[in-house]
Amino acid sequence: MVNGKLLMVNGWAARLVKIVGAVFLLLFLVQQAGAEPEWQRKVDPFLLAEVQATLDGEDAPQTEFLVRLAVQADLSAAAEIADKTAKGTYVYEQLTAVAQQTQAPLLAQLAAMGVEAVRPFWITNMVWVRGNLDTIAMMAQRSDVAYLYANPRVTLDVLPDGPEVGFSETAVSAIEWNISHIRADLVWDIGFTGQGVVIGGQDTGYDWDHPALINQYRGWDGSSADHNFNWHDAIHASNADCPADSPQPCDDYTHGTHTMGIMVGNDLAPTADGWPSAAANAIGVAPGAQWIGCRNMNDGDGTPESYTECYEWFVAPYPLGGNPMTDGDPSKAPHVINNSWGCPPSENCLPDSLEAVVNNVRAAGIVTVHSAGNEGSLCNTVQNPAATYPASFTVGSTDINDNIAATSSRGPSTFDGGLKPDITAPGVNIKSAIPVGIFSYGTKSGTSMAGPHVAGLVALLISANPSLAGDVDAIEAILRETAVPLTTSQGCGSDGPTDVPNNVYGYGRIDALAPILEQFPLKLYLPFSVR
């Protein structure tokens, strides 16, 4: 496996060298020939360089790219719709209508050109295409096309597994330290465990029948599984662990299973006495919530297209083999989506490549939680879409003492200079579920582990106050206002040493109990030890 990975890296290195050479060749030719053709201004420079480089002896190399159309749906009216399902239905209907009304001429031209590798999207008005330079030129010359984006392979940014030096376990029961540290177990005691809430995760996949996850999977009724509307595989190629378009959840990298465990993991049956606190492995923030999942990475590598496909499925889940344009059901959409991945510009993801997608997911009333990234400890390292966007609720990583993790990315956002991260959560030495041949558990660190805490907290909050479902602004405001304020002298952006929020901790470290007590008079009846 190591040698195979090394060969893969070397292959990509050789490919990158060719692409860089092609970039310089393009610049030279443009300089010699004068101004570049007008259509090239609508094409991602990396895409042009990639397709014009002669790779592996091919005379007319093909590549994947995303064609974004000029006409985009106006979803501003969605903000006035209070009911989450109605809001999601409105967004789905508007987006699919615009796609169906405007994509037909473009698709017809591609068909006439003999281009068969095509996939229309509606979450933003866009079409995935595999073609050569002629295809790119023809698409870019169309007046109804706004821009052509590359679709690069992006490797998941993960930290080494295992505990860090100086770590000490403080939990006195099976409830993990990070769960008790944010006081999620006290919220369970009140009676809120995430019941009635659906969490979505897009990641490397999920070991759905792991003892810590099976009872919370929406596709499991206690005796049989139904993966329709509950699972989608956006990876259409096979590997050693997962088949292409896997008909059931699988995880080829362990990362996804670990993140889902942090959100909902608990290995005690919900009908057992003492659930959920009495579990042998109480690893999840919201063990009473249900989860659904989408695989957006192949052995740790994703693309803007695969991320987009998962986002689209979450807004209106459709059955296995269903038609995204016509078979989506917004009533089955999750309340929150965890995104423990990034699409770095260093790997040729344009800064705005996913912005419209994330904006439309949020318009559908879904909270989109994003890990800030592990590029710290310098300022201006929140740099990877989609964590950089204002519509993303971005999470940094803290340790058991509420210190910012050395690797946690800091703001301001390189996208617009705005505050990032929005908030922080435990992300150092987090125990959760892993699929390693046999059902097991392991420790991982990173903002990938911090983000799921926030997704789980969103579930707790909505279970306590169902009227918040679909109101993304209100949910995020509550989490900001009730966070434990933390300050820093690092001075990122215009931060002062006593400023809250700041570009290291955001508004502070999440606290699960505080937003519950903040809203409800039930705190008057709780013992002082809990308040």
Backbone hydrogen bonds, N-H to C=O, Kabsch-Sander energy under -0.5 kcal/mol:
donor,donor_aa,acceptor,acceptor_aa,energy
5,K,1,M,-2.6
6,L,2,V,-2.5
7,L,3,N,-2.7
8,M,4,G,-2.2
9,V,5,K,-2.6
10,N,6,L,-2.8
11,G,7,L,-2.5
12,W,8,M,-2.5
13,A,9,V,-2.4
14,A,10,N,-2.4
15,R,11,G,-2.3
16,L,12,W,-2.8
17,V,13,A,-2.3
18,K,14,A,-2.0
19,I,15,R,-2.3
20,V,16,L,-3.0
21,G,17,V,-2.3
22,A,18,K,-2.1
23,V,19,I,-2.1
24,F,20,V,-1.9
25,L,21,G,-2.0
26,L,22,A,-2.8
27,L,23,V,-2.4
28,F,24,F,-2.2
29,L,25,L,-2.7
30,V,26,L,-2.8
31,Q,27,L,-2.3
32,Q,28,F,-2.2
33,A,29,L,-2.6
34,G,30,V,-1.5
40,Q,37,P,-1.3
41,R,38,E,-1.4
42,K,39,W,-1.6
43,V,40,Q,-1.5
44,D,148,L,-2.5
47,L,44,D,-0.6
48,L,44,D,-1.9
49,A,45,P,-2.4
50,E,46,F,-2.6
51,V,47,L,-2.3
52,Q,48,L,-1.8
53,A,49,A,-1.3
55,L,53,A,-1.0
58,E,55,L,-2.3
63,T,131,G,-2.5
65,F,129,V,-2.6
66,L,149,Y,-2.7
67,V,127,V,-3.1
68,R,66,L,-0.7
68,R,147,Y,-3.0
69,L,67,V,-0.6
69,L,125,N,-2.3
70,A,144,D,-2.5
75,L,73,A,-0.7
78,A,75,L,-1.9
79,A,76,S,-1.1
80,E,77,A,-1.4
81,I,78,A,-1.7
82,A,80,E,-0.6
87,K,83,D,-2.5
88,G,84,K,-2.8
89,T,85,T,-2.6
90,Y,86,A,-2.3
91,V,87,K,-2.2
92,Y,88,G,-2.6
93,E,89,T,-2.7
94,Q,90,Y,-2.5
95,L,91,V,-2.6
96,T,92,Y,-2.5
97,A,93,E,-1.8
98,V,94,Q,-2.0
99,A,95,L,-2.1
100,Q,96,T,-2.6
101,Q,97,A,-2.1
102,T,98,V,-1.6
103,Q,99,A,-2.2
107,L,103,Q,-2.6
108,A,104,A,-2.4
109,Q,105,P,-2.0
110,L,106,L,-2.2
111,A,107,L,-2.3
112,A,108,A,-2.3
113,M,109,Q,-1.7
114,G,111,A,-1.3
115,V,110,L,-2.6
116,E,114,G,-0.7
118,V,116,E,-1.5
119,R,128,W,-2.4
121,F,126,M,-3.0
126,M,121,F,-1.0
126,M,124,T,-1.3
127,V,67,V,-2.0
128,W,119,R,-3.1
129,V,65,F,-2.8
130,R,117,A,-2.0
131,G,63,T,-2.1
131,G,129,V,-0.5
136,I,132,N,-2.2
137,A,133,L,-2.7
138,M,134,D,-2.4
139,M,135,T,-2.3
140,A,136,I,-2.7
141,Q,137,A,-1.5
142,R,139,M,-1.3
145,V,142,R,-1.2
146,A,68,R,-2.7
147,Y,68,R,-1.6
148,L,42,K,-2.4
149,Y,66,L,-2.8
149,Y,147,Y,-0.5
151,N,64,E,-0.9
154,V,302,G,-3.6
156,L,300,G,-3.0
158,V,156,L,-0.9
159,L,445,S,-0.7
162,G,443,T,-2.5
167,F,164,E,-1.5
176,E,174,A,-0.5
176,E,282,A,-1.6
179,I,176,E,-0.6
180,S,176,E,-2.0
181,H,177,W,-2.5
182,I,178,N,-1.3
183,R,180,S,-1.0
184,A,179,I,-2.1
185,D,179,I,-0.5
187,V,183,R,-1.0
188,W,184,A,-1.8
189,D,185,D,-1.7
190,I,186,L,-1.1
191,G,187,V,-1.1
191,G,188,W,-0.7
192,F,187,V,-2.0
193,T,191,G,-0.6
197,V,194,G,-1.7
199,I,290,Q,-3.2
200,G,336,V,-3.1
201,G,292,I,-1.5
202,Q,338,N,-1.8
203,D,201,G,-0.5
203,D,294,C,-1.8
206,Y,250,C,-0.8
208,W,206,Y,-1.5
210,H,207,D,-2.0
213,L,210,H,-2.2
214,I,210,H,-2.6
216,Q,213,L,-1.1
217,Y,213,L,-0.9
217,Y,214,I,-0.8
218,R,291,W,-2.1
220,W,217,Y,-1.8
221,D,224,S,-2.1
226,D,219,G,-2.8
229,F,318,Y,-0.7
230,N,227,H,-1.6
231,W,227,H,-1.4
232,H,293,G,-1.6
234,A,232,H,-0.6
234,A,295,R,-2.0
236,H,234,A,-0.6
239,N,242,C,-2.5
245,D,235,I,-2.3
246,S,243,P,-0.9
252,D,204,T,-1.3
258,H,254,T,-1.8
259,T,255,H,-2.1
260,M,256,G,-2.5
261,G,257,T,-2.1
262,I,258,H,-1.4
263,M,259,T,-1.2
264,V,260,M,-2.6
265,G,260,M,-0.6
265,G,261,G,-1.8
266,N,212,A,-1.9
267,D,281,N,-0.9
272,A,269,A,-2.4
275,W,272,A,-1.7
278,A,274,G,-2.6
279,A,276,P,-1.5
282,A,174,A,-1.3
283,I,281,N,-1.4
284,G,265,G,-2.5
285,V,262,I,-2.5
286,A,263,M,-3.2
288,G,193,T,-2.9
289,A,193,T,-0.7
289,A,286,A,-1.8
290,Q,197,V,-2.6
291,W,216,Q,-1.9
292,I,199,I,-2.1
293,G,230,N,-1.9
294,C,201,G,-2.3
295,R,232,H,-2.0
296,N,203,D,-2.8
296,N,294,C,-0.7
297,M,203,D,-0.9
298,N,301,D,-3.2
299,D,297,M,-0.7
301,D,298,N,-1.2
302,G,154,V,-2.7
302,G,300,G,-0.5
303,T,296,N,-0.5
307,Y,303,T,-2.4
308,T,304,P,-2.3
309,E,305,E,-2.4
310,C,306,S,-1.8
311,Y,307,Y,-2.4
312,E,308,T,-2.7
313,W,309,E,-2.2
314,F,310,C,-2.3
315,V,311,Y,-1.7
316,A,312,E,-1.4
322,G,319,P,-2.6
326,T,323,N,-0.9
327,D,323,N,-3.3
329,D,317,P,-1.9
332,K,329,D,-2.1
333,A,330,P,-1.6
335,H,198,V,-2.9
336,V,198,V,-1.0
337,I,367,V,-2.7
338,N,200,G,-2.7
339,N,369,V,-1.7
340,S,202,Q,-0.5
341,W,339,N,-1.0
343,C,385,P,-2.7
347,E,344,P,-1.8
348,N,345,P,-2.3
349,C,344,P,-1.3
350,L,348,N,-0.7
353,S,350,L,-2.0
355,E,352,D,-0.9
356,A,352,D,-0.6
358,V,354,L,-2.4
359,N,355,E,-2.6
360,N,356,A,-1.9
361,V,357,V,-2.0
362,R,358,V,-2.3
363,A,359,N,-2.0
364,A,360,N,-1.1
364,A,361,V,-0.6
365,G,362,R,-2.2
366,I,361,V,-1.3
367,V,335,H,-2.1
369,V,337,I,-2.6
369,V,367,V,-0.7
370,H,393,F,-2.4
371,S,339,N,-2.1
372,A,395,V,-2.7
376,G,407,T,-2.7
380,N,411,G,-2.2
381,T,410,R,-1.9
382,V,410,R,-1.9
383,Q,381,T,-1.6
387,A,384,N,-1.5
389,Y,386,A,-1.3
392,S,389,Y,-1.3
393,F,368,T,-2.8
394,T,392,S,-0.9
395,V,370,H,-2.5
396,G,423,I,-2.5
398,T,425,A,-2.1
399,D,403,N,-2.1
402,D,399,D,-1.9
405,A,397,S,-3.1
408,S,405,A,-1.2
409,S,373,G,-2.4
410,R,378,L,-0.8
411,G,420,K,-0.7
411,G,503,N,-3.0
413,S,418,G,-3.0
414,T,382,V,-2.1
417,G,413,S,-2.2
422,D,394,T,-1.7
423,I,394,T,-1.7
424,T,508,G,-2.6
425,A,396,G,-1.8
427,G,398,T,-2.8
428,V,398,T,-1.0
429,N,427,G,-0.5
430,I,444,K,-2.7
431,K,429,N,-0.6
432,S,442,G,-2.5
434,I,440,S,-2.0
436,V,434,I,-0.9
436,V,438,I,-1.4
438,I,436,V,-3.0
440,S,434,I,-1.3
442,G,432,S,-2.7
444,K,430,I,-2.0
446,G,427,G,-3.0
449,M,446,G,-1.5
450,A,446,G,-1.0
451,G,447,T,-2.4
453,H,449,M,-0.6
453,H,450,A,-1.0
454,V,450,A,-1.0
454,V,451,G,-0.9
455,A,451,G,-1.8
456,G,452,P,-2.5
457,L,453,H,-2.1
458,V,454,V,-2.3
459,A,455,A,-1.6
460,L,456,G,-2.0
461,L,457,L,-2.5
462,I,458,V,-2.4
463,S,459,A,-2.3
464,A,460,L,-1.6
465,N,461,L,-1.9
468,L,465,N,-2.4
469,A,466,P,-1.7
471,D,468,L,-2.5
472,V,470,G,-1.2
475,I,471,D,-2.2
476,E,472,V,-2.5
477,A,473,D,-2.2
478,I,474,A,-2.2
479,L,475,I,-2.1
480,R,476,E,-2.2
481,E,477,A,-2.5
482,T,478,I,-1.7
483,A,480,R,-0.9
484,V,509,R,-3.2
495,D,492,C,-1.9
499,D,496,G,-1.4
502,N,506,G,-1.6
506,G,502,N,-1.8
507,Y,422,D,-2.3
508,G,505,Y,-2.0
509,R,484,V,-1.9
510,I,424,T,-2.3
512,A,182,I,-3.2
513,L,182,I,-0.7
516,I,512,A,-0.6
516,I,513,L,-0.6
517,L,513,L,-2.3
518,E,514,A,-2.3
519,Q,515,P,-0.9
519,Q,516,I,-0.5
520,F,516,I,-1.5
523,K,520,F,-1.3
524,L,521,P,-2.4
525,Y,522,L,-1.9
526,L,523,K,-0.9
530,V,527,P,-2.1
531,R,527,P,-1.3
